[in-house]
Amino acid sequence: MKASALLVSSALLLGLAACDTAKQQQDSGTNATVSSISSNAAASMEKNGLRLTPFTDSPKMPEAQLQLKSPASGSSVPTGSVAFDYDITNFQLTKMTGGMHAGEMATSEQGQHIHNIVDNEPYTAHYTTEFTKPIADGQHVVLSFLSRSYHESLKHRGAYDLRVVTVGNPATAKPLGADLTAPHLFYSRPKDTYSGADAKKVMLDFYLVNTTLSPDGNKVRATINGTEFMLDQWAPYMMEGLPAGQNTVKLELVDGNGTMIPGPFNSVTRTFTLQP
């Protein structure tokens, strides 16, 4: 009888232990799910019907390099169209970029390319390493960077070039006074007009030089149609919920207190249009 009682007690203890283990595993799984949901929810920001979602899962190209051979940094070039000449390695212009986002946003049918930005004006896209571009006389800040086919910038150090170039007579050119070692914000996307499926998800992308973003440090304040979002990571953002017609984006580089960081390009406003 004693032996039978011991066996029954042992079985009960084992059953209780198994149930407790199963409960712990179930609780752990539940917590993991909640944590995952919370993490995903935290990644998106939603206000006034607008949703911004950062994404960092585009194809990585850490070996891609861009070097601007001419015009040389600090050089002067004749009045008129400026000739640009780049060296590019480990990156193929005109190739279509793969990845899950390639089919869900506006894409260039000509493939990967260079974004060339003068004085933070709207970029021009180029699909060859040599091209000419009309630039007005004067001193200018030129930013170049490599772009995926859906216009998302490559953001590592070797993927961009920033320099000052003077067009025309340097003796009469007004100095910019731009410190290229200071923090700078440049606008990239959105741009122009989006229609059909391209209007459902629109990418917001910008370029940073000499600074990083963090929850406790510098941020980009994005005001979209009057609604403000504070961006604390340098990534492209998918915008959803935008109305048809003209939309406005204002980007500002601010410090941890929300104060504008001085710089000629650190506040920029653009409009773009969505059509059915």
C-alpha atoms as an extended CHARMM CRD file, in Angstrom:
* protein
*
       276  EXT
         1         1  MET       CA              0.0000000000        0.0000000000        0.0000000000  PROA      1               0.0000000000
         2         2  LYS       CA              2.8350000000        2.3400000000        0.9380000000  PROA      2               0.0000000000
         3         3  ALA       CA              4.5190000000        1.6910000000       -2.3900000000  PROA      3               0.0000000000
         4         4  SER       CA              1.2660000000        2.3910000000       -4.2460000000  PROA      4               0.0000000000
         5         5  ALA       CA              0.7670000000        5.6420000000       -2.3370000000  PROA      5               0.0000000000
         6         6  LEU       CA              4.2970000000        6.7240000000       -3.1700000000  PROA      6               0.0000000000
         7         7  LEU       CA              3.7530000000        5.9990000000       -6.8350000000  PROA      7               0.0000000000
         8         8  VAL       CA              0.5060000000        7.9850000000       -6.8800000000  PROA      8               0.0000000000
         9         9  SER       CA              2.1860000000       10.9140000000       -5.0950000000  PROA      9               0.0000000000
        10        10  SER       CA              5.0990000000       10.8470000000       -7.5200000000  PROA      10              0.0000000000
        11        11  ALA       CA              2.7570000000       10.8130000000      -10.5010000000  PROA      11              0.0000000000
        12        12  LEU       CA              0.8200000000       13.7560000000       -9.0950000000  PROA      12              0.0000000000
        13        13  LEU       CA              4.0380000000       15.7280000000       -8.5250000000  PROA      13              0.0000000000
        14        14  LEU       CA              5.2580000000       14.9770000000      -12.0290000000  PROA      14              0.0000000000
        15        15  GLY       CA              1.8920000000       16.0210000000      -13.4620000000  PROA      15              0.0000000000
        16        16  LEU       CA              1.9350000000       19.2790000000      -11.5410000000  PROA      16              0.0000000000
        17        17  ALA       CA              5.5050000000       19.9760000000      -12.6580000000  PROA      17              0.0000000000
        18        18  ALA       CA              4.5950000000       19.2550000000      -16.2700000000  PROA      18              0.0000000000
        19        19  CYS       CA              1.5680000000       21.5470000000      -16.0420000000  PROA      19              0.0000000000
        20        20  ASP       CA              3.6970000000       24.2870000000      -14.4740000000  PROA      20              0.0000000000
        21        21  THR       CA              6.3290000000       23.9100000000      -17.2190000000  PROA      21              0.0000000000
        22        22  ALA       CA              3.6650000000       24.0370000000      -19.9090000000  PROA      22              0.0000000000
        23        23  LYS       CA              2.1680000000       27.1540000000      -18.3060000000  PROA      23              0.0000000000
        24        24  GLN       CA              5.5890000000       28.8110000000      -18.1800000000  PROA      24              0.0000000000
        25        25  GLN       CA              6.1610000000       27.9970000000      -21.8380000000  PROA      25              0.0000000000
        26        26  GLN       CA              2.6930000000       29.2780000000      -22.7260000000  PROA      26              0.0000000000
        27        27  ASP       CA              3.2330000000       32.4820000000      -20.7180000000  PROA      27              0.0000000000
        28        28  SER       CA              6.6310000000       32.9280000000      -22.2940000000  PROA      28              0.0000000000
        29        29  GLY       CA              5.1400000000       32.5200000000      -25.7570000000  PROA      29              0.0000000000
        30        30  THR       CA              2.3650000000       34.9540000000      -24.9290000000  PROA      30              0.0000000000
        31        31  ASN       CA              4.8330000000       37.5140000000      -23.6200000000  PROA      31              0.0000000000
        32        32  ALA       CA              6.9970000000       37.1030000000      -26.6950000000  PROA      32              0.0000000000
        33        33  THR       CA              3.9800000000       37.7090000000      -28.9030000000  PROA      33              0.0000000000
        34        34  VAL       CA              2.9580000000       40.7980000000      -26.9730000000  PROA      34              0.0000000000
        35        35  SER       CA              6.5220000000       42.0730000000      -27.0020000000  PROA      35              0.0000000000
        36        36  SER       CA              6.7400000000       41.4940000000      -30.7400000000  PROA      36              0.0000000000
        37        37  ILE       CA              3.4550000000       43.2770000000      -31.3350000000  PROA      37              0.0000000000
        38        38  SER       CA              4.5500000000       46.1470000000      -29.1130000000  PROA      38              0.0000000000
        39        39  SER       CA              7.8430000000       46.3830000000      -30.9630000000  PROA      39              0.0000000000
        40        40  ASN       CA              6.1010000000       46.4710000000      -34.3330000000  PROA      40              0.0000000000
        41        41  ALA       CA              3.5780000000       49.0110000000      -33.0870000000  PROA      41              0.0000000000
        42        42  ALA       CA              6.3660000000       51.2140000000      -31.7540000000  PROA      42              0.0000000000
        43        43  ALA       CA              8.0130000000       51.1860000000      -35.1710000000  PROA      43              0.0000000000
        44        44  SER       CA              5.0060000000       52.9330000000      -36.7210000000  PROA      44              0.0000000000
        45        45  MET       CA              3.8120000000       56.4070000000      -35.7540000000  PROA      45              0.0000000000
        46        46  GLU       CA              0.2330000000       57.4360000000      -36.4500000000  PROA      46              0.0000000000
        47        47  LYS       CA             -1.4050000000       60.8620000000      -36.0820000000  PROA      47              0.0000000000
        48        48  ASN       CA             -4.4240000000       62.4820000000      -37.7200000000  PROA      48              0.0000000000
        49        49  GLY       CA             -4.8670000000       59.5590000000      -40.0890000000  PROA      49              0.0000000000
        50        50  LEU       CA             -1.2270000000       59.6470000000      -41.2470000000  PROA      50              0.0000000000
        51        51  ARG       CA              1.0750000000       56.7170000000      -40.6110000000  PROA      51              0.0000000000
        52        52  LEU       CA              4.8800000000       56.7260000000      -40.8090000000  PROA      52              0.0000000000
        53        53  THR       CA              6.7280000000       53.4130000000      -40.7230000000  PROA      53              0.0000000000
        54        54  PRO       CA             10.5240000000       53.2130000000      -40.8930000000  PROA      54              0.0000000000
        55        55  PHE       CA             12.0690000000       50.3040000000      -42.7720000000  PROA      55              0.0000000000
        56        56  THR       CA             15.6390000000       49.0370000000      -42.7640000000  PROA      56              0.0000000000
        57        57  ASP       CA             15.2990000000       45.7370000000      -44.6240000000  PROA      57              0.0000000000
        58        58  SER       CA             16.2070000000       46.8730000000      -48.1340000000  PROA      58              0.0000000000
        59        59  PRO       CA             19.0650000000       44.9800000000      -49.8350000000  PROA      59              0.0000000000
        60        60  LYS       CA             22.3150000000       45.9550000000      -48.1210000000  PROA      60              0.0000000000
        61        61  MET       CA             25.1920000000       47.1890000000      -50.2710000000  PROA      61              0.0000000000
        62        62  PRO       CA             27.9450000000       48.0640000000      -47.7580000000  PROA      62              0.0000000000
        63        63  GLU       CA             30.7180000000       47.7080000000      -50.3290000000  PROA      63              0.0000000000
        64        64  ALA       CA             29.1780000000       50.1790000000      -52.7980000000  PROA      64              0.0000000000
        65        65  GLN       CA             31.4250000000       53.2060000000      -53.2720000000  PROA      65              0.0000000000
        66        66  LEU       CA             31.0030000000       56.5330000000      -55.0510000000  PROA      66              0.0000000000
        67        67  GLN       CA             33.8240000000       58.9610000000      -55.7870000000  PROA      67              0.0000000000
        68        68  LEU       CA             33.3760000000       62.2540000000      -57.6230000000  PROA      68              0.0000000000
        69        69  LYS       CA             36.4730000000       62.8080000000      -59.7440000000  PROA      69              0.0000000000
        70        70  SER       CA             35.4430000000       66.1520000000      -61.2070000000  PROA      70              0.0000000000
        71        71  PRO       CA             34.7240000000       68.9130000000      -60.6360000000  PROA      71              0.0000000000
        72        72  ALA       CA             37.3010000000       68.8930000000      -57.8500000000  PROA      72              0.0000000000
        73        73  SER       CA             36.3410000000       70.0300000000      -54.3900000000  PROA      73              0.0000000000
        74        74  GLY       CA             36.7790000000       73.7810000000      -54.0410000000  PROA      74              0.0000000000
        75        75  SER       CA             37.4250000000       74.1960000000      -57.7610000000  PROA      75              0.0000000000
        76        76  SER       CA             36.0560000000       76.7510000000      -60.2140000000  PROA      76              0.0000000000
        77        77  VAL       CA             34.4740000000       75.7350000000      -63.5050000000  PROA      77              0.0000000000
        78        78  PRO       CA             33.3650000000       77.8440000000      -66.4960000000  PROA      78              0.0000000000
        79        79  THR       CA             29.9000000000       79.3450000000      -66.7310000000  PROA      79              0.0000000000
        80        80  GLY       CA             27.2330000000       77.0310000000      -68.1470000000  PROA      80              0.0000000000
        81        81  SER       CA             26.7030000000       73.2830000000      -67.8750000000  PROA      81              0.0000000000
        82        82  VAL       CA             28.9700000000       71.6040000000      -65.3370000000  PROA      82              0.0000000000
        83        83  ALA       CA             30.5440000000       68.2690000000      -66.2850000000  PROA      83              0.0000000000
        84        84  PHE       CA             30.3830000000       65.5830000000      -63.5720000000  PROA      84              0.0000000000
        85        85  ASP       CA             32.5390000000       62.4520000000      -63.6490000000  PROA      85              0.0000000000
        86        86  TYR       CA             32.2480000000       59.6790000000      -61.0230000000  PROA      86              0.0000000000
        87        87  ASP       CA             34.0320000000       56.4670000000      -60.1540000000  PROA      87              0.0000000000
        88        88  ILE       CA             31.5980000000       53.8360000000      -58.8490000000  PROA      88              0.0000000000
        89        89  THR       CA             32.5660000000       50.4140000000      -57.5170000000  PROA      89              0.0000000000
        90        90  ASN       CA             30.4930000000       47.4640000000      -56.2650000000  PROA      90              0.0000000000
        91        91  PHE       CA             27.2940000000       49.1280000000      -57.4850000000  PROA      91              0.0000000000
        92        92  GLN       CA             25.6330000000       48.7320000000      -60.8620000000  PROA      92              0.0000000000
        93        93  LEU       CA             23.8410000000       51.7190000000      -62.3420000000  PROA      93              0.0000000000
        94        94  THR       CA             20.5860000000       50.8920000000      -64.2160000000  PROA      94              0.0000000000
        95        95  LYS       CA             20.1540000000       47.6010000000      -62.3080000000  PROA      95              0.0000000000
        96        96  MET       CA             16.7490000000       47.0270000000      -60.7230000000  PROA      96              0.0000000000
        97        97  THR       CA             17.0840000000       46.7210000000      -56.9460000000  PROA      97              0.0000000000
        98        98  GLY       CA             15.4650000000       43.6320000000      -55.4570000000  PROA      98              0.0000000000
        99        99  GLY       CA             13.8840000000       43.2460000000      -52.0420000000  PROA      99              0.0000000000
       100       100  MET       CA             10.3690000000       43.2680000000      -50.6340000000  PROA      100             0.0000000000
       101       101  HSD       CA              9.8850000000       47.0290000000      -51.0900000000  PROA      101             0.0000000000
       102       102  ALA       CA             10.7110000000       47.1140000000      -54.7840000000  PROA      102             0.0000000000
       103       103  GLY       CA              7.1030000000       46.5420000000      -55.8010000000  PROA      103             0.0000000000
       104       104  GLU       CA              5.2940000000       48.6910000000      -53.2460000000  PROA      104             0.0000000000
       105       105  MET       CA              6.5690000000       52.1970000000      -54.0070000000  PROA      105             0.0000000000
       106       106  ALA       CA              7.4090000000       54.4220000000      -56.9440000000  PROA      106             0.0000000000
       107       107  THR       CA             10.3390000000       52.9540000000      -58.8690000000  PROA      107             0.0000000000
       108       108  SER       CA             12.5190000000       54.2280000000      -61.6890000000  PROA      108             0.0000000000
       109       109  GLU       CA             12.1660000000       52.0000000000      -64.7220000000  PROA      109             0.0000000000
       110       110  GLN       CA             15.7970000000       52.8570000000      -65.5250000000  PROA      110             0.0000000000
       111       111  GLY       CA             17.0570000000       51.2190000000      -62.3430000000  PROA      111             0.0000000000
       112       112  GLN       CA             19.6950000000       52.2720000000      -59.8280000000  PROA      112             0.0000000000
       113       113  HSD       CA             21.1810000000       55.7210000000      -60.2000000000  PROA      113             0.0000000000
       114       114  ILE       CA             22.9490000000       58.7440000000      -58.6910000000  PROA      114             0.0000000000
       115       115  HSD       CA             21.1040000000       61.5410000000      -56.9280000000  PROA      115             0.0000000000
       116       116  ASN       CA             22.8030000000       64.8810000000      -57.5660000000  PROA      116             0.0000000000
       117       117  ILE       CA             21.6430000000       67.7260000000      -55.2800000000  PROA      117             0.0000000000
       118       118  VAL       CA             22.8160000000       71.3290000000      -55.6180000000  PROA      118             0.0000000000
       119       119  ASP       CA             22.1950000000       73.6480000000      -52.6350000000  PROA      119             0.0000000000
       120       120  ASN       CA             19.4700000000       71.2930000000      -51.3390000000  PROA      120             0.0000000000
       121       121  GLU       CA             17.2870000000       71.9520000000      -54.3740000000  PROA      121             0.0000000000
       122       122  PRO       CA             15.3230000000       68.9930000000      -55.8540000000  PROA      122             0.0000000000
       123       123  TYR       CA             17.7170000000       66.3010000000      -57.0280000000  PROA      123             0.0000000000
       124       124  THR       CA             18.3870000000       65.2210000000      -60.5650000000  PROA      124             0.0000000000
       125       125  ALA       CA             18.7390000000       61.4670000000      -61.2400000000  PROA      125             0.0000000000
       126       126  HSD       CA             21.5810000000       60.1680000000      -63.4110000000  PROA      126             0.0000000000
       127       127  TYR       CA             22.1590000000       56.6890000000      -64.7990000000  PROA      127             0.0000000000
       128       128  THR       CA             25.7060000000       57.0970000000      -66.1270000000  PROA      128             0.0000000000
       129       129  THR       CA             28.9470000000       58.0520000000      -64.3980000000  PROA      129             0.0000000000
       130       130  GLU       CA             29.4360000000       61.0510000000      -66.6920000000  PROA      130             0.0000000000
       131       131  PHE       CA             26.8870000000       63.7690000000      -67.3870000000  PROA      131             0.0000000000
       132       132  THR       CA             26.5070000000       67.5480000000      -67.6210000000  PROA      132             0.0000000000
       133       133  LYS       CA             24.1040000000       69.6890000000      -65.6290000000  PROA      133             0.0000000000
       134       134  PRO       CA             23.3430000000       73.4140000000      -65.9320000000  PROA      134             0.0000000000
       135       135  ILE       CA             24.2030000000       75.2950000000      -62.7290000000  PROA      135             0.0000000000
       136       136  ALA       CA             23.9570000000       79.0470000000      -62.2360000000  PROA      136             0.0000000000
       137       137  ASP       CA             27.0450000000       81.1520000000      -61.6480000000  PROA      137             0.0000000000
       138       138  GLY       CA             28.1420000000       81.3130000000      -58.0350000000  PROA      138             0.0000000000
       139       139  GLN       CA             29.3750000000       79.1150000000      -55.2090000000  PROA      139             0.0000000000
       140       140  HSD       CA             27.3950000000       75.9210000000      -54.6140000000  PROA      140             0.0000000000
       141       141  VAL       CA             27.2600000000       72.9410000000      -52.2600000000  PROA      141             0.0000000000
       142       142  VAL       CA             26.9230000000       69.7020000000      -54.2400000000  PROA      142             0.0000000000
       143       143  LEU       CA             25.7900000000       66.4430000000      -52.6160000000  PROA      143             0.0000000000
       144       144  SER       CA             25.9150000000       63.1950000000      -54.6070000000  PROA      144             0.0000000000
       145       145  PHE       CA             24.8510000000       59.7550000000      -53.3830000000  PROA      145             0.0000000000
       146       146  LEU       CA             23.9720000000       56.3160000000      -54.6900000000  PROA      146             0.0000000000
       147       147  SER       CA             20.2890000000       55.4090000000      -54.9340000000  PROA      147             0.0000000000
       148       148  ARG       CA             18.3460000000       52.1800000000      -55.2250000000  PROA      148             0.0000000000
       149       149  SER       CA             15.9410000000       51.9230000000      -58.1510000000  PROA      149             0.0000000000
       150       150  TYR       CA             13.0420000000       52.9740000000      -55.8900000000  PROA      150             0.0000000000
       151       151  HSD       CA             14.9940000000       56.1200000000      -54.9260000000  PROA      151             0.0000000000
       152       152  GLU       CA             16.0730000000       55.0310000000      -51.4360000000  PROA      152             0.0000000000
       153       153  SER       CA             19.5390000000       56.3980000000      -50.6670000000  PROA      153             0.0000000000
       154       154  LEU       CA             22.5240000000       54.3230000000      -49.6000000000  PROA      154             0.0000000000
       155       155  LYS       CA             23.5670000000       55.8330000000      -46.2900000000  PROA      155             0.0000000000
       156       156  HSD       CA             27.0580000000       54.5750000000      -45.4850000000  PROA      156             0.0000000000
       157       157  ARG       CA             30.1210000000       56.8050000000      -45.6530000000  PROA      157             0.0000000000
       158       158  GLY       CA             31.4930000000       55.6520000000      -48.9940000000  PROA      158             0.0000000000
       159       159  ALA       CA             28.1650000000       56.0560000000      -50.7880000000  PROA      159             0.0000000000
       160       160  TYR       CA             28.1220000000       59.8610000000      -50.9140000000  PROA      160             0.0000000000
       161       161  ASP       CA             30.2190000000       62.9110000000      -51.7310000000  PROA      161             0.0000000000
       162       162  LEU       CA             29.8080000000       66.4840000000      -50.4510000000  PROA      162             0.0000000000
       163       163  ARG       CA             31.7990000000       69.4290000000      -51.8070000000  PROA      163             0.0000000000
       164       164  VAL       CA             31.7690000000       73.1110000000      -52.7300000000  PROA      164             0.0000000000
       165       165  VAL       CA             32.0900000000       74.0740000000      -56.3970000000  PROA      165             0.0000000000
       166       166  THR       CA             32.2260000000       77.5680000000      -57.8960000000  PROA      166             0.0000000000
       167       167  VAL       CA             30.6650000000       78.1670000000      -61.3120000000  PROA      167             0.0000000000
       168       168  GLY       CA             31.8310000000       81.2150000000      -63.2660000000  PROA      168             0.0000000000
       169       169  ASN       CA             34.2400000000       83.8920000000      -62.0630000000  PROA      169             0.0000000000
       170       170  PRO       CA             35.4010000000       83.0530000000      -58.5130000000  PROA      170             0.0000000000
       171       171  ALA       CA             36.3000000000       86.7090000000      -57.9190000000  PROA      171             0.0000000000
       172       172  THR       CA             32.6420000000       87.7390000000      -58.1740000000  PROA      172             0.0000000000
       173       173  ALA       CA             31.0790000000       84.6470000000      -56.5620000000  PROA      173             0.0000000000
       174       174  LYS       CA             29.4550000000       85.3540000000      -53.2030000000  PROA      174             0.0000000000
       175       175  PRO       CA             30.9590000000       83.0680000000      -50.5320000000  PROA      175             0.0000000000
       176       176  LEU       CA             28.4480000000       80.6000000000      -49.1170000000  PROA      176             0.0000000000
       177       177  GLY       CA             30.0040000000       80.3670000000      -45.6850000000  PROA      177             0.0000000000
       178       178  ALA       CA             28.8710000000       76.7350000000      -45.4970000000  PROA      178             0.0000000000
       179       179  ASP       CA             30.9210000000       74.6140000000      -43.0890000000  PROA      179             0.0000000000
       180       180  LEU       CA             31.0670000000       71.1390000000      -44.6280000000  PROA      180             0.0000000000
       181       181  THR       CA             32.2020000000       69.6670000000      -41.2860000000  PROA      181             0.0000000000
       182       182  ALA       CA             28.9980000000       70.8290000000      -39.5420000000  PROA      182             0.0000000000
       183       183  PRO       CA             25.7500000000       68.7870000000      -39.3240000000  PROA      183             0.0000000000
       184       184  HSD       CA             23.6510000000       69.0190000000      -42.4920000000  PROA      184             0.0000000000
       185       185  LEU       CA             20.2240000000       67.7620000000      -43.5630000000  PROA      185             0.0000000000
       186       186  PHE       CA             19.3670000000       67.3060000000      -47.2450000000  PROA      186             0.0000000000
       187       187  TYR       CA             15.9220000000       66.5100000000      -48.6690000000  PROA      187             0.0000000000
       188       188  SER       CA             15.5180000000       63.6630000000      -51.1730000000  PROA      188             0.0000000000
       189       189  ARG       CA             11.9870000000       62.1980000000      -51.4370000000  PROA      189             0.0000000000
       190       190  PRO       CA              9.0350000000       62.5220000000      -52.0200000000  PROA      190             0.0000000000
       191       191  LYS       CA              9.1920000000       64.4660000000      -55.2550000000  PROA      191             0.0000000000
       192       192  ASP       CA              6.8540000000       65.5320000000      -58.0690000000  PROA      192             0.0000000000
       193       193  THR       CA              3.6620000000       63.5170000000      -58.7300000000  PROA      193             0.0000000000
       194       194  TYR       CA              2.5020000000       60.0320000000      -57.6720000000  PROA      194             0.0000000000
       195       195  SER       CA             -0.4870000000       58.2810000000      -59.2140000000  PROA      195             0.0000000000
       196       196  GLY       CA             -2.3590000000       54.9990000000      -58.9830000000  PROA      196             0.0000000000
       197       197  ALA       CA             -0.7260000000       52.3460000000      -56.7940000000  PROA      197             0.0000000000
       198       198  ASP       CA              2.3310000000       54.5750000000      -56.2560000000  PROA      198             0.0000000000
       199       199  ALA       CA              0.1380000000       57.0320000000      -54.3270000000  PROA      199             0.0000000000
       200       200  LYS       CA             -0.8480000000       54.5120000000      -51.6240000000  PROA      200             0.0000000000
       201       201  LYS       CA              2.5880000000       54.2770000000      -50.0120000000  PROA      201             0.0000000000
       202       202  VAL       CA              5.0010000000       57.1650000000      -50.4850000000  PROA      202             0.0000000000
       203       203  MET       CA              8.5870000000       57.0550000000      -49.2520000000  PROA      203             0.0000000000
       204       204  LEU       CA             10.0900000000       59.8540000000      -47.1690000000  PROA      204             0.0000000000
       205       205  ASP       CA             13.8720000000       59.8500000000      -47.4420000000  PROA      205             0.0000000000
       206       206  PHE       CA             16.5120000000       62.4010000000      -46.4820000000  PROA      206             0.0000000000
       207       207  TYR       CA             20.2880000000       62.5520000000      -46.2370000000  PROA      207             0.0000000000
       208       208  LEU       CA             22.3730000000       63.3990000000      -43.1760000000  PROA      208             0.0000000000
       209       209  VAL       CA             26.0240000000       64.4440000000      -43.0870000000  PROA      209             0.0000000000
       210       210  ASN       CA             28.1710000000       64.8430000000      -39.9430000000  PROA      210             0.0000000000
       211       211  THR       CA             25.3990000000       63.8150000000      -37.5650000000  PROA      211             0.0000000000
       212       212  THR       CA             23.4230000000       60.8610000000      -36.2610000000  PROA      212             0.0000000000
       213       213  LEU       CA             19.9030000000       60.5860000000      -34.8360000000  PROA      213             0.0000000000
       214       214  SER       CA             18.8750000000       59.0330000000      -31.5290000000  PROA      214             0.0000000000
       215       215  PRO       CA             16.0300000000       59.1870000000      -28.9880000000  PROA      215             0.0000000000
       216       216  ASP       CA             18.1730000000       61.3200000000      -26.6660000000  PROA      216             0.0000000000
       217       217  GLY       CA             20.1100000000       63.2540000000      -29.3130000000  PROA      217             0.0000000000
       218       218  ASN       CA             19.5370000000       64.9600000000      -32.6400000000  PROA      218             0.0000000000
       219       219  LYS       CA             16.3060000000       64.2630000000      -34.5070000000  PROA      219             0.0000000000
       220       220  VAL       CA             14.5340000000       65.2160000000      -37.6990000000  PROA      220             0.0000000000
       221       221  ARG       CA             11.2290000000       66.9910000000      -37.1670000000  PROA      221             0.0000000000
       222       222  ALA       CA              8.9560000000       66.0530000000      -40.0560000000  PROA      222             0.0000000000
       223       223  THR       CA              5.8010000000       68.1290000000      -40.4210000000  PROA      223             0.0000000000
       224       224  ILE       CA              3.4870000000       66.5160000000      -42.9590000000  PROA      224             0.0000000000
       225       225  ASN       CA              0.4120000000       68.5240000000      -43.9150000000  PROA      225             0.0000000000
       226       226  GLY       CA              0.6950000000       70.2790000000      -40.5510000000  PROA      226             0.0000000000
       227       227  THR       CA              1.0970000000       67.0880000000      -38.4860000000  PROA      227             0.0000000000
       228       228  GLU       CA              4.4170000000       66.7810000000      -36.6570000000  PROA      228             0.0000000000
       229       229  PHE       CA              6.4740000000       63.6130000000      -36.2500000000  PROA      229             0.0000000000
       230       230  MET       CA              9.8540000000       63.3850000000      -34.4640000000  PROA      230             0.0000000000
       231       231  LEU       CA             12.1760000000       60.9550000000      -36.2630000000  PROA      231             0.0000000000
       232       232  ASP       CA             14.9940000000       59.5340000000      -34.1530000000  PROA      232             0.0000000000
       233       233  GLN       CA             16.5320000000       57.1150000000      -36.6350000000  PROA      233             0.0000000000
       234       234  TRP       CA             18.0720000000       57.7170000000      -40.0320000000  PROA      234             0.0000000000
       235       235  ALA       CA             15.9820000000       55.4740000000      -42.2310000000  PROA      235             0.0000000000
       236       236  PRO       CA             13.4750000000       55.7680000000      -45.0450000000  PROA      236             0.0000000000
       237       237  TYR       CA              9.8700000000       56.0590000000      -43.8540000000  PROA      237             0.0000000000
       238       238  MET       CA              6.7610000000       54.7800000000      -45.5860000000  PROA      238             0.0000000000
       239       239  MET       CA              3.9640000000       57.3590000000      -45.4750000000  PROA      239             0.0000000000
       240       240  GLU       CA              0.3610000000       56.1550000000      -45.6520000000  PROA      240             0.0000000000
       241       241  GLY       CA             -2.9550000000       57.9600000000      -45.3750000000  PROA      241             0.0000000000
       242       242  LEU       CA             -1.9630000000       60.9670000000      -47.4730000000  PROA      242             0.0000000000
       243       243  PRO       CA             -4.8650000000       62.7520000000      -49.1950000000  PROA      243             0.0000000000
       244       244  ALA       CA             -5.2040000000       63.2200000000      -52.9320000000  PROA      244             0.0000000000
       245       245  GLY       CA             -3.9390000000       66.5190000000      -54.2660000000  PROA      245             0.0000000000
       246       246  GLN       CA             -1.0430000000       68.6100000000      -53.0460000000  PROA      246             0.0000000000
       247       247  ASN       CA              0.8200000000       67.5170000000      -49.9010000000  PROA      247             0.0000000000
       248       248  THR       CA              3.5000000000       69.3860000000      -47.9620000000  PROA      248             0.0000000000
       249       249  VAL       CA              6.5380000000       68.0580000000      -46.0860000000  PROA      249             0.0000000000
       250       250  LYS       CA              8.7770000000       70.2050000000      -43.9080000000  PROA      250             0.0000000000
       251       251  LEU       CA             11.9930000000       68.6820000000      -42.5190000000  PROA      251             0.0000000000
       252       252  GLU       CA             14.0910000000       70.2730000000      -39.7680000000  PROA      252             0.0000000000
       253       253  LEU       CA             17.2720000000       69.0360000000      -38.1000000000  PROA      253             0.0000000000
       254       254  VAL       CA             16.8900000000       69.6680000000      -34.3600000000  PROA      254             0.0000000000
       255       255  ASP       CA             18.8430000000       68.8870000000      -31.2060000000  PROA      255             0.0000000000
       256       256  GLY       CA             17.6610000000       66.8840000000      -28.1930000000  PROA      256             0.0000000000
       257       257  ASN       CA             15.6500000000       69.8750000000      -26.9600000000  PROA      257             0.0000000000
       258       258  GLY       CA             13.8760000000       70.3820000000      -30.2680000000  PROA      258             0.0000000000
       259       259  THR       CA             15.9480000000       73.4670000000      -31.1290000000  PROA      259             0.0000000000
       260       260  MET       CA             16.9340000000       73.9690000000      -34.7540000000  PROA      260             0.0000000000
       261       261  ILE       CA             20.5730000000       73.1560000000      -35.4850000000  PROA      261             0.0000000000
       262       262  PRO       CA             22.1270000000       76.0590000000      -37.4560000000  PROA      262             0.0000000000
       263       263  GLY       CA             22.8890000000       75.3250000000      -41.1050000000  PROA      263             0.0000000000
       264       264  PRO       CA             21.8730000000       76.5750000000      -44.5510000000  PROA      264             0.0000000000
       265       265  PHE       CA             19.9740000000       73.3730000000      -45.4070000000  PROA      265             0.0000000000
       266       266  ASN       CA             18.6450000000       72.2010000000      -42.0380000000  PROA      266             0.0000000000
       267       267  SER       CA             15.1040000000       73.4350000000      -42.6690000000  PROA      267             0.0000000000
       268       268  VAL       CA             13.4500000000       72.6110000000      -45.9740000000  PROA      268             0.0000000000
       269       269  THR       CA              9.8400000000       72.5370000000      -47.2140000000  PROA      269             0.0000000000
       270       270  ARG       CA              8.6180000000       70.7020000000      -50.3300000000  PROA      270             0.0000000000
       271       271  THR       CA              5.3090000000       69.8830000000      -51.9570000000  PROA      271             0.0000000000
       272       272  PHE       CA              4.2940000000       66.8380000000      -53.9850000000  PROA      272             0.0000000000
       273       273  THR       CA              1.0550000000       65.7020000000      -55.5700000000  PROA      273             0.0000000000
       274       274  LEU       CA             -0.9860000000       62.5150000000      -55.3360000000  PROA      274             0.0000000000
       275       275  GLN       CA             -3.3760000000       61.5650000000      -58.1310000000  PROA      275             0.0000000000
       276       276  PRO       CA             -5.9260000000       58.7040000000      -58.2660000000  PROA      276             0.0000000000
